[in-house]
């Protein structure tokens, strides 16, 4: 019988000042909570190679973050309207907008020398027409800013961080900058730096990339009474032929497949059965896969992940891997041991 979690199972109290406002320096010096069968061990991320089998396959999400946040001016009044770009569609841009004044169809917004006209509501979002022949990506690289999560911005208070710093820190070192379609970073990957990648390579750990473009829905909390009632967001993914073959080989040889981040888990677990994988070319698609207990993982053995927001689908995924009771114990241990939380925070490693 399927276990039905409630939002209360995913609640915890985080003491004030524990939201990380910047990554550890160096990145691999962040704390690492190693989750073992018989308890927990406090380490640092640079210790990760010591816990990985030498024949493990490490899978990372190489998507990159688009400077998707933008500030516009209402053409008619000069008022400010803040936006978050979500995706480019046939009619224009799908965006989230925040304004002190009322928004309606026909309003024109100025983003630098680009004009955005509001066309219609799209649920809680807006569809707008863009006056420029440039792609949304080209425009936002010029006029947009890094979509640092609002809870980090609030935690920073009056501390000013430059856009140059944010663009550097809120991006993995192995990100493919040609795939900048994410509006949030795959944050477990932020712990990697050149030194850690070198240590993993020296140990012979094979690493392959997949891509899942992270959407704003990743931050949406669960508001339903039970987890099963939550409507999961859609995100686009792709996996190359080289990565498919490496994953298939590791699985058939019984080697551990370790995912870096929940987005990598969702990509791997969204793949069709291995016997249907193509011998040429890669695979791609969209997923709204909701992973919660009980769940039988088909590809993922181990997981490196951050500490996530309460009532989030990311917590249900981790609970599916280690059970809700161990999850609650792990978070209680991290809080008692002064771990830093969320996107720029410390990490947890669930052994294969």
C-alpha positions in Angstrom: 0.0 0.0 0.0 1.4 3.4 -1.0 2.5 5.6 1.9 0.7 8.9 1.8 2.9 11.7 3.0 1.4 15.0 4.2 2.9 18.5 4.2 3.5 18.2 7.9 6.0 15.4 7.3 8.0 17.9 5.3 8.0 20.7 7.8 11.0 21.8 9.9 12.1 25.0 11.7 15.3 26.6 10.4 17.0 28.9 12.9 17.6 32.5 11.9 20.8 33.2 9.9 21.1 29.7 8.5 20.2 30.5 4.9 23.5 30.7 3.0 23.8 34.0 1.1 27.0 33.0 -0.8 28.7 29.7 -1.6 31.6 28.4 0.5 35.0 29.6 -0.5 36.5 27.5 -2.0 33.3 25.7 -3.2 34.5 22.3 -2.2 35.0 23.3 1.4 31.2 23.3 2.1 30.1 20.8 4.8 29.0 17.4 3.6 26.6 15.3 5.6 27.2 11.7 4.7 24.1 9.6 5.2 25.0 6.0 6.0 23.0 3.0 6.9 23.9 3.3 10.6 24.0 7.0 11.0 25.6 10.2 9.8 29.1 11.5 9.3 30.2 15.1 9.1 32.7 15.7 6.4 33.4 18.3 3.7 32.6 18.2 0.0 36.3 17.7 -0.9 36.0 14.3 0.9 33.5 13.1 -1.6 36.0 11.0 -3.6 36.7 9.0 -0.5 33.0 7.8 -0.4 32.6 7.0 -4.1 33.4 3.6 -5.4 36.3 3.8 -7.9 34.1 2.4 -10.6 31.2 4.7 -9.9 29.5 6.7 -12.7 28.9 10.3 -11.6 26.1 12.0 -13.6 25.8 15.8 -13.6 23.3 18.3 -15.0 25.1 20.6 -17.4 22.3 23.1 -18.0 23.3 26.7 -17.4 21.4 29.6 -15.8 19.9 32.3 -18.0 20.0 35.9 -16.6 16.2 35.6 -16.5 15.2 38.3 -14.1 14.6 41.7 -15.6 13.3 45.2 -14.6 11.1 47.1 -17.1 9.5 50.5 -17.2 5.9 51.0 -18.1 5.9 53.1 -21.3 2.9 55.1 -20.4 3.6 55.9 -16.8 7.3 55.2 -16.1 6.4 52.8 -13.3 8.6 49.8 -12.7 7.6 46.2 -13.4 9.8 43.4 -12.3 9.8 40.2 -14.4 11.1 36.6 -14.6 11.4 35.1 -18.0 10.1 31.5 -18.1 10.2 30.4 -21.8 10.0 31.6 -25.3 6.8 30.4 -27.1 5.3 30.9 -30.6 3.3 34.0 -29.5 6.3 35.6 -27.6 7.5 35.3 -24.1 5.9 33.6 -21.1 6.9 35.6 -18.0 6.0 36.2 -14.4 5.5 39.9 -13.6 5.3 41.8 -10.4 4.0 45.4 -10.3 2.6 47.8 -7.8 0.1 48.9 -10.4 -2.6 46.9 -12.1 -1.5 45.0 -15.3 -3.7 44.5 -18.3 -3.4 43.4 -21.9 -2.0 46.2 -24.2 0.4 47.6 -21.6 3.8 48.2 -23.1 7.0 47.7 -21.1 10.4 48.9 -22.0 13.4 46.6 -21.4 16.4 48.7 -22.5 15.6 49.4 -26.1 13.2 46.4 -26.4 9.5 46.8 -26.1 7.3 44.1 -24.5 3.6 44.3 -25.0 1.3 42.3 -22.7 -1.0 40.1 -24.7 -2.9 37.9 -22.3 -2.9 36.1 -19.0 -1.4 32.6 -18.9 -2.6 31.4 -15.5 -0.6 33.4 -13.0 1.8 34.5 -15.8 1.7 36.7 -18.8 2.3 36.2 -22.5 4.0 39.2 -24.1 5.0 40.1 -27.6 8.6 41.2 -28.1 9.5 44.0 -30.5 13.0 42.8 -31.2 14.1 40.2 -33.8 16.7 39.0 -31.3 16.1 35.8 -29.3 15.0 36.1 -25.7 18.3 34.6 -24.7 20.3 37.4 -26.6 18.1 40.1 -25.0 18.4 38.8 -21.5 22.1 38.3 -21.6 22.3 42.0 -22.3 19.6 43.3 -20.1 18.7 40.6 -17.6 20.1 39.7 -14.2 20.8 36.4 -12.4 17.7 34.9 -10.9 19.0 34.6 -7.4 16.2 33.0 -5.3 14.1 35.5 -3.4 14.9 33.9 0.0 18.6 34.5 -0.6 18.0 38.1 -1.6 15.9 38.7 1.6 18.6 37.0 3.7 21.3 39.3 2.3 19.5 42.3 3.7 21.4 45.4 2.8 24.5 43.5 1.6 25.1 44.4 -2.0 26.4 41.7 -4.4 27.4 42.6 -7.9 25.8 41.1 -10.9 29.2 39.8 -12.1 29.6 37.9 -8.8 26.1 36.5 -9.0 26.6 35.3 -12.5 29.8 33.5 -11.6 28.6 32.0 -8.3 25.2 30.9 -9.4 26.6 28.7 -12.2 28.2 25.3 -12.1 31.8 25.1 -13.3 30.9 22.5 -15.8 27.8 24.3 -17.2 27.3 24.3 -20.9 26.8 28.0 -21.6 25.1 27.2 -24.9 22.3 25.6 -22.9 21.3 28.5 -20.8 17.6 27.9 -20.4 17.4 27.4 -16.7 15.8 30.0 -14.4 17.4 28.3 -11.3 20.7 26.6 -10.8 21.1 22.8 -10.3 22.5 23.7 -6.9 24.2 20.5 -5.9 26.6 21.1 -8.7 27.6 24.4 -7.3 29.9 22.6 -4.8 32.2 21.4 -7.6 35.3 23.3 -8.5 38.4 22.4 -10.7 40.2 20.9 -7.7 37.4 18.5 -6.8 36.9 17.5 -10.5 40.6 16.8 -10.7 40.5 14.6 -7.6 37.6 12.6 -8.9 39.4 12.2 -12.2 42.6 10.9 -10.4 40.5 8.3 -8.7 39.2 7.2 -12.0 35.6 8.3 -11.4 33.8 8.5 -14.7 31.6 11.6 -15.2 28.9 12.1 -17.8 26.4 15.0 -18.4 22.7 15.1 -18.8 20.6 18.2 -19.2 17.4 19.3 -17.4 16.4 22.9 -17.8 15.3 24.0 -14.3 12.0 25.9 -14.2 10.5 28.3 -11.6 8.2 25.4 -10.5 11.1 23.9 -8.7 10.5 26.5 -5.9 6.8 25.9 -5.7 5.8 24.5 -2.3 3.3 21.7 -1.8 0.0 23.3 -0.8 -2.2 20.3 -1.0 -3.1 18.2 2.1 -1.3 15.1 0.7 1.7 14.9 -1.5 -0.2 12.8 -4.1 -2.5 15.7 -4.8 0.3 18.1 -5.8 0.4 19.1 -9.5 4.0 18.7 -10.6 5.6 21.2 -13.0 7.1 20.3 -16.4 10.7 20.6 -17.3 12.6 19.8 -20.5 15.5 17.3 -20.5 17.9 15.7 -23.0 20.6 13.0 -22.8 23.3 12.5 -25.5 24.1 9.1 -27.0 27.5 9.1 -25.3 25.9 9.6 -21.9 23.2 7.0 -22.7 25.9 4.4 -23.5 27.9 5.1 -20.4 24.8 4.8 -18.2 23.7 1.6 -19.8 27.2 0.1 -19.5 27.4 1.1 -15.8 24.0 -0.4 -15.0 24.8 -3.7 -16.8 28.1 -4.0 -15.0 26.5 -3.4 -11.6 28.4 -0.2 -11.0 27.0 2.6 -8.8 25.3 5.5 -10.6 25.5 8.6 -8.5 23.4 11.6 -9.4 24.5 15.1 -8.6 21.3 16.9 -7.7 17.6 16.2 -7.8 17.4 17.5 -11.3 19.8 14.8 -12.5 17.7 12.3 -10.6 14.5 13.4 -12.4 16.2 13.2 -15.8 17.6 9.7 -15.2 14.4 8.4 -13.8 12.3 9.9 -16.7 14.3 7.9 -19.2 12.3 5.1 -20.9 13.4 1.4 -20.4 17.0 0.8 -21.4 16.1 -1.8 -24.1 14.3 1.0 -26.0 17.2 3.4 -26.0 18.5 4.3 -29.5 21.8 3.0 -30.8 22.3 6.3 -32.5 21.4 9.8 -31.4 20.2 10.9 -28.0 16.9 11.2 -26.2 14.9 14.2 -25.2 11.6 15.1 -23.8 9.7 16.8 -20.9 9.0 15.4 -17.5 6.6 16.1 -14.7 7.8 13.1 -12.7 6.9 13.3 -9.1 9.2 11.2 -6.9 7.9 10.5 -3.4 7.8 7.4 -1.1 7.5 4.7 -1.9 9.4 4.8 -5.2 11.5 2.2 -6.9 14.5 3.9 -8.5 15.5 2.3 -11.8 18.9 4.0 -12.4 20.0 6.1 -9.5 22.0 4.5 -6.7 23.6 7.4 -4.8 22.7 11.1 -4.5 24.5 14.3 -3.7 22.0 17.0 -2.9 21.5 20.3 -1.0 19.3 21.0 2.0 15.9 22.0 0.6 13.0 24.2 1.5 10.2 22.8 3.7 7.1 21.5 1.9 9.1 21.1 -1.3 8.9 18.3 -3.9 12.7 18.1 -3.6 12.3 16.9 0.0 9.8 14.2 -1.2 12.5 13.0 -3.7 15.1 12.7 -0.9 12.5 11.0 1.3 11.9 8.4 -1.4 15.6 7.6 -1.3 16.2 7.3 2.4 12.7 7.2 4.0 10.9 10.1 5.7 12.2 9.2 9.2 15.8 9.2 8.2 15.2 12.4 6.2 13.8 14.1 9.3 16.7 12.8 11.4 19.3 14.0 8.8 17.8 17.5 8.8 17.6 17.6 12.6 21.3 16.6 12.7 22.2 19.3 10.1 20.4 22.0 12.0 22.0 21.0 15.3 25.4 20.9 13.6 25.3 24.4 12.1 24.9 23.4 8.4 24.1 26.2 5.9 20.9 25.7 4.0 19.4 26.1 0.5 20.9 27.0 -2.9 24.3 28.3 -1.7 24.3 26.0 1.4 26.0 22.8 2.4 25.4 19.3 1.0 24.2 15.8 1.8 25.5 12.7 0.3 23.4 9.5 0.3 25.7 6.6 -0.2 25.0 4.1 -3.1 
